[in-house]
Amino acid sequence: MALKLNTNRTFNAPCTVYFQDENGKPASGSFGATYKVVPMDSLKDEHNSDKTLLDLVLVSVNESELELQDENGNRLTGDDLIRAVKNDPAISMALVSTYNEQITKKNLKRT
């Protein structure tokens, strides 16, 4: 049987963020994220040179599992939430790590 892959596939993965709370204490939380698998050509394409990895691969985050607020205390949703998670250092690093781990883990030989 031939190997069949959708070159436009997506996958869901839990993302855990480690951060310091307002009191300086270590804290963590998790939420689900959906990523798309981007062809290597697209990652290297010069037209994407001004984009981050998350700009290319992050499809969505589970809004029921993650709440971010703007400066007025309003809950961010949709594109505003995606923009905020990409800009937050702790969340964006956790999202990138999760993507890399999932791509790597899925392609490791199991013994």
C-alpha positions in Angstrom: 0.0 0.0 0.0 1.4 3.4 -0.9 2.0 6.2 1.6 -0.7 8.8 1.3 -0.2 12.3 2.8 -2.2 15.4 2.5 0.4 18.2 1.8 -2.0 20.7 3.4 -2.6 18.8 6.6 -3.1 20.3 10.0 -2.7 18.9 13.5 -3.8 19.8 17.0 -1.4 19.7 20.0 -1.5 20.8 23.6 0.7 23.7 24.4 2.1 24.3 27.9 3.3 27.7 28.8 5.7 28.3 31.8 5.8 31.8 33.1 6.2 34.0 36.2 3.0 35.4 37.6 2.5 38.9 38.9 4.1 37.9 42.2 7.2 36.5 40.5 6.2 32.9 41.3 6.6 30.2 38.7 3.3 29.2 37.0 2.1 27.2 34.0 -1.0 26.6 32.0 -2.0 24.7 28.9 -4.2 25.2 25.9 -4.8 23.6 22.6 -3.4 24.9 19.3 -3.9 24.0 15.7 -0.9 24.1 13.4 -0.5 23.5 9.6 2.3 21.6 8.2 4.2 24.0 5.9 6.3 22.6 3.0 10.0 23.3 3.4 10.0 25.4 0.2 7.5 27.8 1.8 9.6 28.1 5.0 12.7 29.0 2.9 10.8 31.2 0.3 12.2 34.7 0.2 8.7 36.1 0.1 8.3 34.8 3.7 11.5 36.3 5.0 9.6 38.9 7.0 7.4 36.3 8.6 7.9 34.4 11.8 7.4 30.6 12.0 4.2 31.2 13.8 2.9 33.5 11.0 3.3 30.5 8.7 2.2 27.6 10.9 -0.2 28.7 13.6 -3.8 28.2 12.5 -5.7 28.8 15.8 -5.7 28.5 19.5 -8.5 27.0 21.6 -10.2 30.2 22.9 -12.1 28.3 25.6 -8.7 27.2 27.1 -6.8 30.5 26.8 -7.9 33.9 28.0 -5.8 37.0 27.3 -7.0 40.5 28.0 -6.2 43.9 26.5 -5.2 46.9 28.5 -8.9 47.6 29.3 -9.5 44.1 30.6 -11.5 43.0 27.5 -11.1 39.4 26.5 -9.2 39.0 23.2 -10.7 36.8 20.5 -10.1 35.8 16.9 -7.3 37.6 15.1 -6.6 39.8 18.1 -6.0 36.8 20.2 -3.7 35.2 17.6 -1.8 38.5 17.3 -1.4 38.6 21.1 -0.1 35.0 21.5 2.4 35.6 18.7 3.6 38.8 20.5 3.8 37.4 24.1 7.4 36.0 24.6 6.4 33.1 26.9 3.4 32.0 24.8 5.1 32.3 21.4 8.1 30.3 22.6 5.8 27.6 23.9 3.9 27.5 20.6 7.1 27.2 18.6 8.5 24.5 20.9 5.3 22.6 20.7 5.3 22.8 16.9 8.9 21.6 16.6 8.4 18.8 19.1 5.3 17.6 17.3 6.9 17.6 13.9 10.0 15.9 15.3 8.2 13.4 17.5 5.9 12.3 14.8 8.8 11.4 12.6 11.0 9.6 15.1 11.3 5.8 14.7 9.7 4.0 17.6 11.7 1.1 19.1 
